[in-house]
């Protein structure tokens, strides 16, 4: 079933969820690797350097994340959601809601801040999308030290992964708690669609 129902997540919602997870699992380590490569090649970068190749993949995956998350949000608002897990306290429902909202905000702000950082960079550094190296900037290029410069947006980018790591950790712990402590099959619903017909 492609669409959500009152008791299950549809295939499209699950594809979006696990596709986003896969992209983030690849993108975060790639970002750290890009920082290391930049330290080596920043004085001599050119079209054939390792820096350009890693930048291409990191930039490209960032844009893919932005596209996928935007499509996921559009799909989500067009769908009814499965009924909430019964028996949760009010504070647990609020915490779950805030966690999901925060994750969506971060998943949008993370690639946008990276795009803005590259756009604001005072030197001519390409922004890639699947090998195309002329992606337009979304903010003006300014000298470092001026308002809204590269360090400003890079700082937001860095803060996103720090906050995101904590929120994502909370999300994972909550999913495991639901599945193996409360045994209400919340995790199974996101893996298989339905709750398996009862307690695990």
C-alpha positions as CSV (number, residue, x, y, z in Angstrom):
1,X,0.0,0.0,0.0
2,X,1.5,3.3,-1.1
3,X,-0.5,5.6,1.2
4,X,-0.7,5.7,4.9
5,X,-3.7,4.2,6.7
6,X,-5.0,4.6,10.3
7,X,-2.9,1.6,11.4
8,X,0.2,1.7,9.2
9,X,2.7,3.8,7.3
10,X,2.5,3.4,3.5
11,X,5.4,2.5,1.3
12,X,6.1,6.0,0.2
13,X,6.4,7.3,3.8
14,X,8.7,4.4,4.7
15,X,10.8,4.9,1.6
16,X,11.2,8.6,2.5
17,X,12.1,7.8,6.1
18,X,14.7,5.1,5.4
19,X,16.1,7.0,2.3
20,X,16.7,10.0,4.5
21,X,18.4,7.9,7.1
22,X,20.7,6.4,4.4
23,X,21.6,9.8,3.0
24,X,22.4,11.2,6.4
25,X,24.5,8.1,7.3
26,X,26.6,8.7,4.2
27,X,26.6,12.5,4.3
28,X,27.9,13.2,7.8
29,X,31.1,11.1,7.6
30,X,31.6,12.5,4.1
31,X,31.4,16.0,5.5
32,X,34.1,15.3,8.1
33,X,36.3,13.8,5.4
34,X,35.8,16.9,3.2
35,X,37.1,19.1,6.1
36,X,40.3,16.9,6.2
37,X,40.7,17.0,2.4
38,X,40.2,20.8,2.4
39,X,43.1,21.2,4.9
40,X,45.4,19.4,2.4
41,X,44.3,20.9,-0.9
42,X,43.0,24.4,0.0
43,X,46.1,26.1,-1.4
44,X,46.2,24.2,-4.7
45,X,42.7,23.1,-5.4
46,X,41.7,22.6,-9.1
47,X,39.3,20.6,-11.2
48,X,41.3,17.3,-10.8
49,X,42.1,17.3,-7.1
50,X,40.6,15.1,-4.5
51,X,39.0,18.2,-2.9
52,X,36.9,18.8,-6.0
53,X,35.8,15.2,-6.2
54,X,34.8,15.0,-2.5
55,X,33.2,18.4,-2.7
56,X,31.1,17.2,-5.7
57,X,29.7,14.3,-3.7
58,X,29.1,16.2,-0.5
59,X,27.4,19.1,-2.3
60,X,25.4,16.8,-4.5
61,X,24.2,14.7,-1.5
62,X,23.3,17.9,0.3
63,X,21.1,19.0,-2.5
64,X,19.6,15.5,-2.7
65,X,18.8,15.7,1.0
66,X,17.1,19.0,0.5
67,X,15.0,17.7,-2.4
68,X,14.1,14.5,-0.6
69,X,13.1,16.2,2.6
70,X,11.0,18.8,0.8
71,X,9.2,16.1,-1.1
72,X,8.8,14.1,2.1
73,X,7.2,17.1,3.8
74,X,4.8,17.7,0.9
75,X,3.9,14.0,1.0
76,X,3.4,14.1,4.7
77,X,1.0,17.1,4.7
78,X,-1.0,15.4,1.9
79,X,-1.5,12.2,4.0
80,X,-3.4,11.2,7.0
81,X,-1.1,9.9,9.7
82,X,-1.5,6.5,11.5
83,X,-3.2,6.7,14.8
84,X,-1.0,7.6,17.7
85,X,0.4,4.9,19.9
86,X,-2.2,4.3,22.7
87,X,-1.2,4.7,26.3
88,X,1.4,7.5,26.0
89,X,1.4,10.2,28.6
90,X,0.8,13.8,27.4
91,X,4.4,14.8,27.9
92,X,5.5,11.9,25.8
93,X,3.2,12.9,22.9
94,X,4.5,16.5,23.2
95,X,8.2,15.3,23.2
96,X,7.6,13.1,20.2
97,X,6.0,16.0,18.3
98,X,8.8,18.4,19.2
99,X,11.4,15.8,18.2
100,X,9.9,15.3,14.8
101,X,9.5,19.0,14.2
102,X,13.1,19.7,15.2
103,X,14.4,16.9,12.9
104,X,12.5,18.3,9.9
105,X,13.8,21.9,10.6
106,X,17.4,20.6,10.9
107,X,17.1,18.5,7.7
108,X,16.1,21.6,5.8
109,X,18.5,24.0,7.6
110,X,21.5,21.7,7.3
111,X,21.8,21.7,3.5
112,X,20.6,25.3,3.2
113,X,23.3,26.5,5.6
114,X,25.9,24.6,3.7
115,X,24.7,26.0,0.4
116,X,24.7,29.5,1.9
117,X,28.2,29.0,3.4
118,X,29.7,28.2,0.0
119,X,27.7,31.0,-1.6
120,X,29.1,33.5,0.9
121,X,32.7,32.3,0.5
122,X,34.9,35.2,-0.6
123,X,37.0,33.2,-3.0
124,X,35.8,31.5,-6.2
125,X,34.9,28.0,-5.0
126,X,32.5,25.9,-7.1
127,X,29.2,24.6,-5.9
128,X,28.4,21.2,-7.4
129,X,25.4,19.2,-8.3
130,X,26.2,15.8,-10.0
131,X,29.3,17.3,-11.6
132,X,27.8,20.6,-12.6
133,X,30.0,23.1,-10.9
134,X,28.1,26.3,-11.5
135,X,25.2,26.0,-9.1
136,X,24.2,29.6,-8.2
137,X,24.6,31.0,-4.7
138,X,21.7,31.8,-2.5
139,X,23.4,34.7,-0.6
140,X,26.0,37.2,-1.8
141,X,29.7,36.5,-1.6
142,X,31.3,38.7,1.0
143,X,34.7,39.1,2.6
144,X,35.3,37.3,5.8
145,X,34.5,39.5,8.8
146,X,31.5,41.2,7.1
147,X,28.0,40.3,8.0
148,X,26.6,37.0,6.9
149,X,30.0,35.7,5.7
150,X,31.3,32.2,5.3
151,X,32.0,31.6,9.0
152,X,28.5,32.8,10.0
153,X,26.8,30.2,7.8
154,X,29.5,27.5,8.4
155,X,28.8,28.0,12.1
156,X,25.1,27.3,11.6
157,X,26.0,24.3,9.5
158,X,28.2,22.9,12.3
159,X,25.6,23.7,14.9
160,X,23.0,21.7,12.9
161,X,24.9,18.5,13.1
162,X,25.7,18.9,16.8
163,X,22.0,19.5,17.7
164,X,21.0,16.9,15.2
165,X,23.2,14.3,16.7
166,X,21.5,14.8,20.1
167,X,17.9,14.9,18.7
168,X,18.6,11.9,16.4
169,X,20.0,10.0,19.3
170,X,16.9,10.7,21.3
171,X,14.7,9.6,18.4
172,X,16.6,6.3,18.0
173,X,16.4,5.6,21.8
174,X,12.7,6.3,21.8
175,X,12.1,4.0,18.8
176,X,14.0,1.2,20.6
177,X,12.2,1.8,23.9
178,X,8.9,1.6,22.1
179,X,9.9,-1.7,20.3
180,X,11.6,-3.6,23.1
181,X,10.4,-2.0,26.4
182,X,6.8,-1.0,25.7
183,X,6.6,-3.6,22.9
184,X,4.0,-1.6,21.0
185,X,5.7,-2.2,17.6
186,X,6.3,1.5,16.7
187,X,9.5,0.6,15.0
188,X,8.0,-2.4,13.2
189,X,5.3,-0.1,11.7
190,X,8.1,2.0,10.1
191,X,9.9,-1.0,8.9
192,X,7.0,-3.1,7.6
193,X,4.1,-0.7,7.5
194,X,1.8,-2.5,9.9
195,X,2.3,-3.3,13.5
196,X,2.3,-7.1,12.9
197,X,-1.0,-7.7,14.5
198,X,-0.2,-7.2,18.1
199,X,2.6,-7.4,20.7
200,X,6.0,-8.5,19.6
